Amino acid sequence: MPAALRRRRRTSALLATTAALATAAALAAALPAQAHTDKGGHGHGRPSRYQDVQLLSFNDLHGNLEPPSGSSGRVTELQPDGTTKTVDAGGAEYLATHLRTARQGHPYSITAAGGDMVGASPLLSGLFHDEPTVEALNKLKLDVTSVGNHEFDEGARELARLQNGGCHPTDGCYTDKRFEGADYPYLAANVLDEKTKRPILKPYWVWKKKDVKIGFIGVTLEGTPNIVSADGVKGLAFKDEVETIDKYAKVLQRQGVQSIVALIHEGGFPASGAYNYDCDAAGAGSGISGPIVDIAKNVTPAVDALVTGHTHNAYVCDIPDPSGRSRMVTSAASFGRLYTDTTLTYDRRTGDIARTAVKSANRVVTRDVPKAQDMTDLIARWNTLAAPIGNRPIGWISGDIGNTGTESPMGDLIADAQLAHGKELDPKTSLALMNPGGVRAGLTYAAKGAEGDGVVTYAEGFTVQPFANTVNLQDFTGAQLVQVLKEQVSGPNAAAPKILQPSAGLTYTLDMTRSGADRVVTDSIRLNGAAIDPAATYRVATNSFLAGGGDGFPTLGQGTNDVVGSDDLAALEKYLTANSSAGSPIAPPATDRITVVQ
């Protein structure tokens, strides 16, 4: 946190202190200049009043044990002169080294996470139902994490298996050793069993060392059912984040725990994409927006810090609590590229955190440090099992096919593959639509292994589409199709549009100078050059997640004459194999299907 900001905070606290209390002892109590170890004190072996507790946190790892590639493996760093540069980051071998180095000299240290440790994972982890990631997190000495929406990709029973251990009910054991499960607790305070009305996992957890204790409450976003397949959240109820955290903060306080951290799998959108951006700087274009802001402003002042996630953004922000006191809100981007280093100063007299002394900063998981050998060994062991499947070539590309932008080349390619698969199932299939959140990565031209430049392996395809959704066909009227496109920028998606990736032949204009549903210009919508007929029937291919109305597209859940095809990765593999070769690789789509007016 910038020194200027700390000075401003201390000035505010000093002004609030009355003259009658302005003794040296009172000021030290309100603003501890520095904490002492429990070996310090007053010369009599007693612990000092204040104890610095190190909180290392990260979020949205998504099973990225190997260094992520392309833009997923870089962070943007703001330079002193105002320019930016990118830094290669991430990889469990490096994350382990960075965390272990950071802990040195900090006997009071906690490592916590903000959810989505697993799910939407690369093949190395996803092929084995994320057992490799849980094993890696155990070795990383993760103490606690909240659940995220992706922890429910395979349902509550599979999440319970990741917590408690045991072989997969269908695929069995992958090695001669029984899967032991997570050494750390998954916290799910706001995820209730609909029948029992009780949390499906622990709602909170208390870290203790000698006379210091800090409570952690874990929640995922209330809207999880809207972004997870229906099967994954069947029988579960997701409650309001603020109400849940407030409830369990009172429970912890009744147990004598006054220092509380909330792990919240919900996030925000900082004004800058640089990880070291000063979120609290004044001026136009500064600060942070998004769901986490309202949550942070309303969560009880009993909570001392918020570790967040979900949006894959990096930020360290001061968002005052309902009483107006400073409170740190942090997020460490995603994929293990960053970790947040926070100092919580524990007051032994009150049992609470001295908020005015809290410091926090995001640190880059650079790749210029020695690799942690135990992580190297773990990755190699699981790669040996995955290699026969993962190394198989499935196609060839002539250049990088990225997954960023309103309309991305990778999104277009997937939509084209699903249209092709749809036409195989039913020649009347007219178009395909792909949700942007399901495009987890792009394809890079440069070889990642021994396969050669331009070769797309099954493992790379798996990283792009790891959800095992099926390609579904449904009939919609032209009026419904137009409504689907308008739902991209209205209803639940009004504030943060979710622009569906269109197959070739579907074109329209997106006018972002307008508001709400009007941002989709109805008269501009064309299919193969022809205007959409409101009364005509169109056969549409989507993945099973969208076909269930996911991502805030209720109209997609109202289609008729459903046909369920093969899984989406198989459709992509077949399309790449059929349309590319070593001598004739497929080119990145031009992303000219949506015309965006800013």
N, C-alpha and C positions, 0 to 999 in steps of 0.2 A: 504494500500500500504506500503511495507517495507520502514523503515526509510532510509535505505541506498539508495534506489532508489530516494526518495525525495531529499536526499542530492546531488545525482548526477545531478538531474534536476536543482536544485538551483545553483550548481556550474557552469553548462553550461550556465544558464541565466546570472550569474554574469560575466562570461568571455566575454559574448557577449555585455555587457554594456561598453560603452566607458568611458575613464577616465573623459571626460568633463561632463558626465552625472552622475558620481558616487557620487552624493550627497545623503544624508540620505533620502531626500524626494523622489528622483528618485528611489532609491532602494526599498523604501516602496511601491511605485506605481507598480514596476515590480513584487515584491515578498512580498505581504502582509503577515506578520508573522501570523496574525490572523485577522479575520473579527470582526466587532463590530455590535451590534444590532442598530436599528434605534433610540434607546433612548440614545445612546452614542454620541460622537462627541467632541466638543471643549469647553464644559462647557457652551454653549449658547443654548442648546436644539436642535441644528442642528444635523441631522443624520451624522454618520461617512461616510467616503468615501466607505468603503467596507462593504458588507453584506453577511454573509454566508447564502446560501439557501440549505436546505436539499432536496435531490432527492432520494426518496425510489422507487425502481423499481423491477419488477419481470416479468416473461414471461412464456408462455406455461403452463398455469394452467390447461387447458383441463377439466374444470368442476370438479376437484378433491376437493370437499368440505369436504368429510370425509378423514381421514388419509390414504394415499395410502398404499397398502400392499406390502410385499416382497421387492425386490430390488428397486421398484418404490417409496418406502417410506423410503429410506435410502440415506445418502450422505457419501462420503469418505472424511476423514479429515486427512491431513498430520500432523504428530507429529514432535516436535522439533528434535527428534533423527533420523528422516528420515523414520520411520515406518508409517503405516497408520492404522486407525480404522474407523469403520462405526458408524454413528449416526442416530437413527430414527428421521425422520423429516416429516413435512407437516401436513396438515389439516387446514381447514378454521378457526376452533375455536382457534388454536394456532397462525396462521398467523395474525389474527385480534389482538390478545394480543401483539404479537411482534411489529407489525406496530404501534399500539397505544402507546406502551411504547417508541418506538424509536422517536416518534414525540414530546414527552414531552420535554419541554425546547427549542423547535425549532419553534418559531412563523412563520418563513418562511420555509414552508415544502410543497413539492409536491410529489404526488404518481403517478407514470406512469407505463405503461406496454408495452411489446413488442409483443403483438399479441398472437393468439391461446388461448384466455381466455376460449373459448367454442369450442365445436366440439370434437369428439372422447372422449366423456365424460362418466364416469360411469353412471349406470342406474339412480341413484338419481337425476342427472341433465339431462342426455340425454333423459330419458323417457318423460320429460316435455319440450323438445326442448330448454334446457338450461336456461329456465326462473329462476330456483333456483340460478344459478351461477350469472346471472346479478343482481338479488336481493342481493346476498351476496356481490358482488363487490360494489354495491351502499352503503351498510352498512360499507364496508371497506374504504369508502371515496376515491375510485380510482378517480383520476382527469382526466386522459386521457390515451388512448391506441391506438396503431396502429392496423390495421387489420392484421390477419395472414391468411395462406392458409385455415385453418380449419373454419374460419369465413364464408367461402363460401361453406361449405359442403352441406348446404340446399339452396344455391343460394342467389342472391343479395336481393330478396324480403324479405326473412326470416332475413337476416342481417339487413335490414332496419327496420323490426319489432322489432328486439332486441334493436335497437337504439331508435326507436320512440314509441314503445309500441303497445298494441292491442292484441286481442286474436288470437290464431293460426287459420289460415284459414280452416284447416281440423279438428283439434282436439278441437277447441274452447277454452273456458276458463277452467282452472283447479280448480279455487277457485271462491268464490263469489265476488272477487275483480278483476277489470280489470288490466291486466299486464301493468305497467307504462313505461317499457323500461329502458334503461340505463341513469343514471344521468350524466355520463361521455361521452365525444365524442369519437367515433371511427374515426380514421383518415385513409384515403385511398387516399393519394395524387397520387399514380401511378396506380390506378384502374379507368379506364374511361369507360363510356357508349359508345359503338361503334357508336351509332347514333349521340349523342350530342357532343362527344369528351370531355366531362367534367367529373371530378371526381364524383363518385357515392355518396360519403360522403365528409365531410370536409377534405381538404388537410392539414390544419394546425390549430393550436389553440394557443392562447397566455394566459399564466398565469400572473396575475398581483396582486401585493400587494403594496399599497402605490406607491412609485416611482420605484419599482422594477418590471421588466417584462421580461419574458423568453418565447420564442416561441418554439413550438414543431411541427415537421413535421413527419407524419407517413406514412410508405410504407411497403408493403409486397414484398416477393421475386418475381422477374419478371417471374420466372418459375412456378408460382402457377398453371397455366392451365395444367402443366404436372403431377401434383400430386393431383389434385382434379377432381372429376367426371365431364364429359363434361357438364352435365345439370347445375352443380353448377356455372360454369363460362360462360354460354351461354350469348352472347351479350355484353361481357366485354373484354376490352383490358388492358393488364398489361405492363406497361412501365418500362424502365430502372431505377434502383434505384438511381444511382448517378445523372443522368440527372434530374430526378424529384426533388431530394432533393436540388440540386444546383438552380433549377428554383425557388422553393418556398423560399429558403434562401434569394434570391434577393428580392422577394415580401415582406418578413418580414423586411428586411433592409430598403426598401423604406417606410415602415410604422414606422420606428424608432426603430425596435426591433433588437438589436445587439447580444443578448445572445440567442443562438439557440441550441436545442437538437434534434437529429434525433432518432426516434423510428423505428427500422428496423427489420422486421421479416425475418431475414436471419442471419446465424451464422457461427461459426468456430469450429475448433477441436483443443483444447489445447493439449500440449504434456503430460499432466497428467490429470487423472480423479478426482483428489482431488480438492475440491471447493476452498481451500485456497492456492493452488499452486501459486508460484511466477512466473507469466507469463513472467515477464521482466528480470528474472535472466539469466545471460550469461551461455554458455556451451552447449554441445551437448544434443539434445533431449529437448531443451527448446522452449518456444514460442508457437505460434498458427498458424494454417494453415486453409485453407478453403475459401469459397466465401467472407466472411466478411473482409478478409485481403485486397483484391483488392478494395472492396468498401470503406473501411476506408482510404486507401491510396489515393483515388481519390476524395472523397467528399470534396467540397469546404472548405477552412479554416474558412469560416464564421460560420461553425457548430462547437460547442465547446465540444460536447460529443455525443457518440453513445450508445444507449440502444438497445441491439440486442436479438435474440432468434432463434427459429426453430430447432437448432441442439440438444437441450436439454442438452447442456454442460454448465459448470460453468467456468467463467473466468473474470478476471479484468486485462486488458492489455493496455499498452501504445503503440498505433500504430500511428506514426507521420503523420500529415496531409500533403498535397502536398507542403506546405511551409517549412516542416521539424519541425514544432512545435509539442510538446507533445499533445496527445489527448486521452482521456480515452474511451475505448471500453469495455462494460460489458455485461454479461449474467448471469442469476440466475438459471441455470439448468432448472427444470420443475416441474410441479405438486404442486407448492407452498411449496417446500422443503427449498428454500432459498429466501432471498430478498437482493438486492444490496443497500448499504448505501453510497451515494455519496455526498460530500460537494462541491457545486459550489460557488465560491467566486465572488460575483457580484460587479463590479466597478461602482459606481454611476457616476463617472466623464465621463467614456466612454460608459456606458451602456452595457459593455461586461463582459465576464467571465475572471478573472485572471487565466489563464490556469496553471501557475506554482504553484498555491495554491490548485488545485483540488486534493481531496483525495477520495478514493473509496475502498470498501471491501464488499465481500459477507458475509452475516450473516445467520446462520442456524435457521430455524424455528423449534426449539426444542420442544419437547412435555413435558417438565418439568416445564412449566409455567401454570398458571390458564387458563382454557378454557374461551373464551368470551361467555357470556351467550346468547347474541343475536344470535350468530352463532349456538350455541347448540339448541336454540329454532327453528331457521330456518331449520336446518337439521332434527330435530324431526318432524316438521310439514310436510315437503315434504316426509320424510320416511314413515309417516303414510299413505300417498296417494300411495306410491310406494310399500309398504310391501306386499300386496296381490299378486302382480306380481313378485316382486323381490325375495321373500323368497321361492318360489317354487323350490324343488329339481329337477335337470335335469340329475344328474349322480353322480358317485362316483370315486375317484381316490385314488391310494395307496401311493402317494407321491407328492411333489411339481412338477409342470410341468412349467418350466421356459420359458421365451421368449427372452433370450439373447443367443448370439453366432452366428457364421456364419450360422449354421443350428440349430434351437432351437427345443426343445421338443414340445412346444406349436405350432410352425409353422408346424411341421410334423403332429401333431394331427389334426389340421384344414385341412391340405391338404388331410389327410385320410378321414375325414368327407365329404369333398367336392367330393372326388372320389366315396365314397359310394353313395352320393346323385346323382352324375352323372350317375352311373350305374343303379339307379332306373329309371332315366329319359330315359336312352339309355344304354342297356347292352354292347354296343360296346365301351363305354368310357374307355380310356386306362390309363389315368393318370390325376393328378391335380397339379396345381402350385398356390402357395399363396405368395403374396407380403409381405415382412417382415415388412414394415411400417404399414400394416393393422393388425398386431398382437400387440394390444395395451397393453396387460398385460399377465401375466401367471396365473396359477391356484395354489393356496396354499392349502396344506393338512390341516393345522390348521384352525379350525372353526373361522369365523369372527363374528358369532352371535350365535344363539341358535340351529343352524342346525346340529351341530356335526362335528367332524373331518372327513375329506375325502369327505364330501358332497359338490357337486357343485351346487350352486343355480343359478337361472336364472339371478339374478343381477350380479353374478360373470362372467357368460358367456357373458352378455351384456358388461361388462367392457373389456373383451377380444376382442369382435367384435361389436363395437357400430355404425358402419357406415350404416347399413341397405342396404348393397350391395346384389345383387342377385347372385346365382351360375349359370353361363352361360356355355353352351357347344359349342365348335367350332371344325371344322375339320382343321387340318394342315398337310402338307406334312412332312416327316421326315426331309427334308432339312430345312423347316421353323422351326421345333422344335429345331434343332441344333442352328439355328440362334437366336432363343429366348434365349437359354441358354448363347450364346456368348454376347447378349445384356446386360446381367447382369454386364459385366465387360468392356464394350466398349461404344462408343458413349457418351450420357449424363452420363452414369454410369461408365465411365473409371476411374475417379479420386476417386469416392466414390461408390464402387460396391454395387449393390442391389441384394442380393442372394435370389432367389426365393426358397421358402420352398417346397420340393418335396413330393409327396405321395409315399407310400411304393411301391417298385418295380423299381423306377427310381433311378439309381446310376451313378455317374461319379466322375472324379477327377478334383479338382480346384487347379491349380499350381500357387500360388501367386508369385513365383520367376520369372515368365514370365511377359510379358506386354500385355496390350490390350486384344483383343478377344482370343488370344492364351492361356490365363490363363484357359480357359475351354478346357480340353484335349479331343478333338473330339473322338479319338479312344477309350476312356474310357467310353463313354456314353452307358448305357445299360438299357433296359426296360424288367424287369422280366428275366434278364440274357441274353437277345438277343441284338445284335447291332441294332442301329437305321437304318432303310432302308430309304434312302433319297427319294425314289419314293413312298413309302407307305403312306397311310392316317392314321392319329392318331386322335382320338376323345379326346379333352382336356377340362377339367373343370377348370375354373378360376372364380374369382369374376367379377362383372360387371365393376369395375374400371380397372382391367387389360385387360378385353375383349375390352375396348375402347382404348387400347394402352397406358394406364397410366404408370407412374413411369419410363418412358424412354424405353418402350417396344413396339415400333411401329409395329413389326411383329405380336404381339398378337392382334392388331387391324385389321389384314388382314384375319382372319379366315372366314370360310364359314359354311353354314348350321347351323346357330345359333339357339339354344334353350335356353330359359330363364326359370330357375327353381325357387325355393323358395329362401327366403333370407338366407344369410350365417349363421346367428345366429340360425335359425331354423334347418339348416343342421347340425350344431354342436350339438345342443340339441338332435336331433333325433339320431345322432351317439352315443353320450354318453349314452343315455337312452337304446339304443339297445345293447350296448357292455359293460355295467357295471351294477353292483348291489351292495348293501351293503355288501354282502358276497363275491363278486368277482369284486373288483374295477379294473378300468383300470390302467395299469402301464404307467409311462412316456415313450414315445418312446426313442429308444436308440441313436438317431441322428447319425446313421452310413450310411446314404445315400449319403452324399457328403464327399469324402476324400480330405482333405485340405493339400496341401504341402506348407510349409512356407519357 
